[in-house]
Amino acid sequence: MAKPKQRENYGNGSITPELDKDGNQKKNRKGQLVWRVCLSFGYETVIDGNGNKRRKRNKVQRMCYGSLGDARKFCKQLQAEYENIDQQAAQGSFRWACDKWLSWMRAKGGASQAVLRQYTTWLGYMSDVLGDKKLVEVKKSDVEAAMVAVKTSRDLSNTTMNKMFAVTKRLFEYCVDSDWITRNPCRNIEAPAKDRVTSRHSLTDEESAVLRKRLDLAEADAISGYLEKENRQSDHNNLFGRSCVRGLSHISGIIAIRIMLATGMRRGEVCGLTWGAVDFDNSQIYVRQSLTASVEVKDPKTYSGRRSLFVEQNTMRHLKEWKTFQAKALHMVMPDGTALTQTDETPVCCSDVGGWLDPTNLSRWWGGNKNKGREGFRDSLGFPELNMHELRHTQATMLLGNGIDVKSVQTRLGHSRASVTLDQYAHAIPANDKAAADLMGEIMNKSVPETPVVRIGESA
């Protein structure tokens, strides 16, 4: 059998028969010959793994079946298709591609509104530099220059730059998949290094006890102030029929901090907690949902985030008292002429109108705004540097430091894997290193009798 022609150049492409191990042209199940059609779009200089420059051909390959004439016809159609695509992409700028990709992300779903807003912001930074540049003209050097310009003008952290680069790379991958460009200009760019995570701050046992005591006092003062205000409202016959009850969000914030300290729950999980997920009979809280920064209810961060947490009695007592207090307060709110009724769907930590407590507002209430000279609630407690998420670190550190196994801590925190717990909170384990060394010494001393030390060159 005659060997098939190895390759035929056809315009700016080539048609090559697919050969089997015997050198004969392959056929598909229908008995049609198999051809590989390749379109060439010139060369591009790239950097290999050793840092050397080399030329790389930009090409697109497709498989077709039939006779050589069918392959030529397919190649011609493919060339015409890419000419039309080139014309469309040639008219589009980088900003145009960003709009297309973001529209597709919104239509596809799967990403929250908060994530899409972040993507829009980052691509907006890149568009300030690359926005009017034609998409097909964007090269590796352009992306690198844009990253440097954004870093300089925006003073972003290395971690943020790393995430922004990842989003930009995804954008160009979408453009490649859409056949607007033939190669991702971010492909051979090394991603910016993330900031090194320093040791996470957490409270000591003594500091945790002080914080809890001050939370008790703050909660009592908040409720006392609320009742005094309600008495004044009663004197003016303005007790019922209001659109909101001032002070509920403040007390809810204190309750939220108390829950975080006792359970290690995330901010969104606490804000998304409803009374139906609080089991007073078994002293448990069921984490089933989370509230995003855009006040959207969604599933927890990970699959393991759906969990049941046992809660100590002191916190459960405060929650039970707060539930009774909240029910009476909500009954005074009548936004549409009907009093609000506390149900299983009512948020444990609510706003002044009885709805969801915005996680962003909770963070502002806790941390304040140093740039505007506004103190947060943490300042009044005497913990001006305590980040809200560090309450979660405190939970993990205290449990690991007191001998609770890593698997139990992972389950309680809702981490997807025990390795995540170890990576983030390994600093808590060395606190037991001396105790571990002493224990090993005791075991070894019991197992092996003490023997005399023999010096080299001396007899025993």
C-alpha positions in Angstrom: 0.0 0.0 0.0 1.4 3.4 -1.0 2.3 5.7 1.8 0.1 8.8 2.0 1.5 12.2 1.3 3.0 13.5 4.6 1.9 17.1 4.4 0.3 19.6 2.1 0.7 23.3 2.5 -2.6 25.2 1.9 -2.5 29.0 2.1 -1.4 30.0 5.6 -2.2 26.4 6.9 -1.3 22.8 6.3 -3.2 19.5 5.9 -1.5 16.5 7.4 -2.8 12.9 7.3 -3.1 11.1 10.7 -0.9 8.0 10.6 -1.1 4.8 12.6 1.9 2.9 13.9 2.4 1.1 10.5 2.6 4.4 8.7 -0.9 4.1 7.1 -3.5 6.8 7.3 -6.0 6.4 10.0 -9.7 6.0 9.4 -12.7 6.7 11.7 -15.5 4.2 12.4 -17.3 5.2 9.2 -14.2 4.4 7.1 -13.4 8.1 6.4 -9.8 9.2 6.2 -8.6 11.3 9.2 -6.8 14.6 8.5 -5.2 17.3 10.7 -5.7 20.8 9.6 -3.4 23.4 11.1 -3.6 27.2 10.6 -0.5 29.3 11.3 -0.6 32.8 12.7 3.1 33.6 12.7 5.6 33.4 15.6 5.9 34.8 19.0 9.0 35.1 21.2 8.6 33.3 24.6 10.8 32.5 27.6 11.3 28.9 28.3 11.9 27.3 31.8 15.6 28.0 31.6 15.1 31.7 30.9 16.1 31.5 27.3 14.2 33.2 24.5 12.8 31.1 21.7 10.3 31.4 18.9 6.9 29.7 19.2 4.4 29.3 16.4 0.9 30.5 17.0 -1.4 28.0 15.5 -4.8 26.4 15.6 -5.4 22.7 14.9 -8.6 20.9 14.0 -9.4 17.3 12.9 -11.6 16.6 9.8 -12.7 13.4 8.0 -13.1 12.5 4.4 -11.1 12.8 1.2 -8.2 15.2 0.6 -10.7 17.5 -1.2 -12.9 17.5 1.9 -9.9 18.4 4.0 -9.0 21.3 1.6 -12.6 22.5 1.8 -12.6 22.3 5.6 -9.3 24.2 5.7 -10.7 27.0 3.5 -13.9 27.3 5.7 -11.7 27.4 8.8 -9.6 30.2 7.3 -12.7 32.2 6.5 -14.1 31.7 10.0 -10.9 32.9 11.6 -10.7 35.9 9.2 -14.2 36.9 10.5 -13.1 36.3 14.1 -10.0 38.4 13.5 -12.1 41.2 12.1 -14.4 41.1 15.2 -11.6 40.9 17.7 -9.6 43.6 15.8 -12.4 46.1 16.5 -12.6 45.1 20.2 -10.4 46.6 22.9 -9.3 45.2 26.2 -12.1 47.0 27.9 -14.6 45.4 25.4 -13.2 41.9 26.3 -13.6 42.7 30.0 -17.3 43.6 29.5 -17.9 40.4 27.4 -16.3 38.2 30.0 -18.1 39.8 33.0 -21.4 39.5 31.2 -20.7 35.8 30.6 -19.8 35.3 34.2 -23.1 36.9 35.3 -25.1 34.8 32.9 -23.3 31.6 33.8 -23.9 32.0 37.5 -21.9 30.4 40.3 -20.2 33.6 41.4 -21.7 35.8 44.1 -22.4 39.5 43.4 -19.6 40.4 45.8 -17.1 38.4 43.8 -18.3 39.9 40.5 -17.9 43.4 42.0 -14.3 42.5 43.0 -13.6 41.2 39.5 -15.0 44.4 38.0 -12.9 46.5 40.2 -9.6 44.7 39.4 -10.3 44.6 35.7 -11.1 48.3 35.9 -7.7 48.9 37.3 -6.2 47.0 34.4 -8.5 48.8 31.9 -7.1 52.2 33.1 -3.8 51.1 31.5 -4.9 48.6 28.7 -8.5 49.7 28.1 -8.2 51.3 24.7 -5.5 48.9 23.4 -6.8 46.4 20.8 -7.2 43.0 22.2 -5.2 41.3 19.5 -2.3 43.7 20.1 -2.0 43.0 23.8 1.4 41.2 24.5 3.1 39.8 27.5 5.1 43.0 28.0 1.9 45.1 28.0 0.4 43.0 30.8 3.6 43.2 32.8 3.8 46.9 32.4 0.1 47.3 33.3 0.6 45.2 36.5 3.6 47.5 37.5 1.5 50.6 36.8 -1.4 49.4 38.9 0.8 48.3 41.7 2.5 51.7 41.7 -0.6 53.9 41.4 -3.0 51.8 43.7 -0.5 50.7 46.3 -2.1 47.2 46.4 -0.7 44.4 48.5 1.1 41.5 46.9 -1.8 39.1 47.7 -4.2 41.4 45.9 -1.9 41.7 42.9 -1.7 37.9 42.8 -5.5 37.6 42.7 -5.9 40.4 40.2 -3.4 38.7 37.9 -5.3 35.4 38.2 -8.5 37.1 37.1 -6.7 38.8 34.2 -5.3 35.4 33.1 -8.8 33.9 33.3 -10.1 36.7 31.1 -7.5 36.0 28.4 -8.2 32.3 28.6 -11.8 33.1 27.8 -10.7 35.2 24.9 -8.6 32.2 23.6 -11.5 29.8 24.0 -13.7 32.3 22.1 -11.1 32.3 19.3 -10.6 36.1 19.6 -6.9 35.7 20.2 -4.7 32.7 19.6 -2.5 32.8 22.7 -2.9 34.0 26.3 -0.3 36.8 26.9 -0.3 35.9 30.6 0.8 32.3 29.9 4.5 32.8 30.5 4.2 35.5 33.2 5.1 34.5 36.7 2.3 35.3 39.1 3.1 38.0 41.8 4.1 36.3 45.0 1.6 36.5 47.8 2.3 38.3 51.1 3.8 36.0 53.7 1.3 35.2 56.4 2.7 36.2 59.7 1.8 34.5 62.9 -1.9 35.0 63.6 -2.8 36.9 66.7 -5.1 35.2 69.2 -6.1 35.9 72.8 -4.7 34.1 75.7 -6.8 32.3 78.2 -6.7 35.3 80.6 -7.5 37.8 77.8 -10.4 35.7 76.7 -11.8 35.7 80.3 -11.4 39.5 80.4 -13.1 40.0 77.1 -16.1 37.8 78.2 -16.4 39.7 81.4 -16.4 43.0 79.6 -19.0 41.7 77.1 -21.2 40.8 80.0 -21.0 44.4 81.4 -21.4 45.9 77.9 -24.5 43.8 77.2 -26.0 44.8 80.6 -25.3 48.5 79.9 -26.8 48.3 76.4 -30.0 46.7 77.6 -30.3 49.1 80.5 -29.9 52.1 78.1 -32.4 50.5 75.7 -35.0 50.2 78.4 -34.5 53.8 79.6 -35.1 54.9 76.0 -38.2 52.8 75.7 -39.5 54.3 78.9 -39.2 57.8 77.4 -40.9 56.5 74.2 -43.7 55.2 76.5 -44.1 58.6 78.1 -44.7 60.1 74.7 -47.1 57.3 73.7 -44.7 56.3 70.9 -44.0 52.7 72.0 -45.6 50.8 69.2 -46.0 51.3 65.4 -42.5 52.4 64.7 -40.5 51.5 61.6 -37.5 50.5 63.6 -36.2 50.1 67.2 -32.9 51.9 67.7 -30.4 49.8 69.7 -31.3 46.3 68.5 -28.3 46.2 66.1 -25.9 47.3 68.9 -27.1 44.5 71.2 -27.0 42.1 68.3 -23.4 43.0 67.7 -22.5 42.1 71.2 -24.3 38.8 70.9 -22.4 38.2 67.6 -19.1 38.7 69.3 -20.1 36.4 72.1 -21.0 33.7 69.6 -17.7 34.0 67.7 -15.7 33.8 70.9 -17.6 30.7 72.1 -17.8 28.8 68.8 -15.2 30.1 66.3 -17.9 30.7 63.7 -17.1 33.0 60.8 -18.6 36.4 60.6 -21.0 35.5 57.7 -22.1 32.3 59.5 -23.0 34.3 62.6 -24.9 36.9 60.6 -26.8 34.2 58.8 -27.8 32.3 61.9 -31.5 32.1 62.6 -33.4 30.9 65.7 -34.4 27.7 64.0 -30.7 26.7 64.0 -30.3 27.1 67.7 -31.2 24.0 69.8 -31.6 25.1 73.4 -32.5 21.5 74.5 -29.2 20.0 73.3 -27.0 23.2 73.7 -26.2 23.1 70.0 -26.0 25.6 67.0 -26.5 24.2 63.5 -24.5 26.0 60.9 -26.5 25.7 57.6 -26.0 29.0 55.8 -23.9 32.1 55.6 -24.6 35.8 54.9 -22.3 37.5 52.3 -21.1 41.1 52.4 -23.8 41.9 49.9 -26.4 40.5 52.3 -27.1 37.4 50.3 -27.8 34.1 51.9 -25.7 31.3 50.6 -24.2 27.9 51.7 -21.2 28.0 54.1 -17.7 28.5 52.7 -17.0 24.8 52.3 -19.0 21.6 52.3 -17.6 20.9 55.8 -18.9 24.3 56.9 -22.3 22.6 57.4 -21.8 21.4 60.9 -23.3 21.1 64.4 -21.6 22.9 67.3 -22.0 22.2 71.0 -22.1 25.5 72.9 -21.2 26.0 76.6 -24.0 26.8 79.0 -23.1 30.4 79.8 -23.4 31.4 76.1 -26.6 29.4 75.7 -28.1 31.2 78.7 -27.3 34.6 77.2 -28.8 33.5 73.9 -32.0 32.3 75.6 -32.4 35.6 77.4 -31.7 37.5 74.2 -34.3 35.6 72.3 -37.0 36.6 74.8 -35.8 40.2 74.8 -35.7 40.4 71.0 -39.2 39.0 70.6 -40.6 41.8 72.7 -38.6 44.4 70.9 -39.6 43.2 67.4 -43.3 43.3 68.4 -43.0 47.1 68.6 -41.8 47.3 64.9 -44.7 47.8 62.5 -43.3 48.8 59.1 -46.6 48.1 57.3 -49.0 48.4 60.2 -48.4 44.8 61.3 -46.2 44.0 64.2 -43.1 41.8 63.5 -43.3 38.3 65.0 -40.2 36.3 66.0 -40.1 33.0 64.1 -37.5 30.3 63.3 -36.4 32.3 60.3 -35.7 35.5 62.4 -32.0 36.3 62.5 -30.4 35.8 65.9 -28.3 38.9 65.3 -30.8 41.4 63.7 -30.8 45.0 62.5 -32.9 47.8 64.0 -35.7 46.8 61.6 -35.6 43.1 62.5 -33.8 42.0 59.3 -30.4 40.6 58.5 -27.5 42.3 60.2 -25.1 43.5 57.4 -21.7 41.8 57.9 -19.9 44.9 56.6 -21.8 47.1 59.1 -20.9 44.7 61.8 -17.2 45.0 61.0 -17.5 48.8 61.0 -19.3 48.8 64.3 -16.5 46.6 65.8 -13.4 48.1 64.2 -14.4 51.8 63.7 -12.5 53.9 61.2 -9.1 55.1 62.2 -8.8 57.3 59.2 -11.8 59.3 60.2 -11.0 59.2 63.9 -14.0 57.0 64.7 -13.5 54.4 67.4 -15.1 51.0 67.2 -16.8 48.9 69.9 -13.6 47.0 70.5 -11.9 50.2 71.7 -14.5 50.6 74.4 -13.8 47.0 75.5 -10.0 47.7 75.8 -9.0 45.6 72.8 -8.2 48.2 70.1 -6.1 45.9 68.0 -8.4 42.8 68.1 -9.6 41.9 64.6 -13.0 40.2 64.5 -11.6 37.1 62.7 -9.0 36.7 65.4 -11.8 35.5 67.6 -11.9 32.5 65.4 -8.1 32.1 65.7 -8.5 32.3 69.4 -10.9 29.4 69.4 -8.5 27.2 67.4 -5.5 28.2 69.4 -7.1 27.5 72.7 -8.4 24.1 71.6 -5.1 23.0 70.1 -3.1 24.4 73.0 -5.1 22.5 75.5 -4.7 19.1 73.8 -7.8 18.8 71.6 -6.9 16.8 68.5 -6.6 18.5 65.1 -9.5 16.5 63.5 -12.0 17.7 66.2 -10.8 21.3 65.7 -11.1 21.0 62.0 -14.7 19.8 62.3 -15.6 22.6 64.8 -14.1 25.3 62.6 -15.6 23.9 59.4 -12.4 23.5 57.5 -12.5 21.3 54.4 -9.3 19.3 55.4 -7.3 18.8 58.6 -4.3 20.1 56.7 -5.9 23.5 56.4 -6.2 23.6 60.2 -2.6 22.7 60.6 -1.4 25.2 58.0 -3.2 28.1 59.6 -2.9 27.2 63.3 0.3 25.2 63.6 1.7 28.1 65.8 -0.6 26.9 68.6 0.9 23.4 68.7 4.6 24.3 69.6 3.2 25.5 73.0 3.0 21.8 73.9 6.4 21.0 72.5 8.1 21.0 75.9 5.3 18.8 77.4 5.8 16.4 74.5 9.5 16.3 75.1 9.0 15.6 78.8 6.5 12.8 78.0 9.0 11.2 75.6 11.7 11.4 78.2 9.4 9.6 80.7 8.5 6.9 78.2 12.1 6.3 77.2 13.3 6.2 80.8 10.7 3.6 81.6 11.5 1.5 78.6 15.3 1.5 78.7 17.3 1.3 82.0 19.9 4.0 82.5 23.3 3.0 81.2 26.7 4.5 82.0 28.3 6.9 79.4 31.3 5.3 77.7 33.9 7.7 76.3 35.7 6.8 73.1 39.0 5.0 73.8 38.0 4.0 77.3 36.7 0.7 78.5 33.3 0.4 80.1 
